[in-house]
Amino acid sequence: MSDNTKHLAKKCVKDAGPCLALCVAGAAVALLAVLGPFDVLRNASSLHVCMALAGAMMTGGVLDLVFWVLDPFGWKNEG
């Protein structure tokens, strides 16, 4: 690999950490809401709120990954 490719890979891994953590946290909220031992989450409205929160967390993580880490429009360089 060229030095530029290695540098880009390191930068991507460093920047993608929080994005991936947000996605994992969203998945954990979804699993906890569906499979967790809490009876209050068995209520349909509470389950919908938890699933909406989990979906928002995972969507936010993916959007951060696309627009901040991959930077398809070159916004980081506009400073």
Summary of the structure (lengths in Angstrom):
residues: 79
radius of gyration: 17.2
end to end distance: 29.3
largest distance: 54.7
contacts: 200
relative contact order: 0.15
helix: 85%
strand: 0%
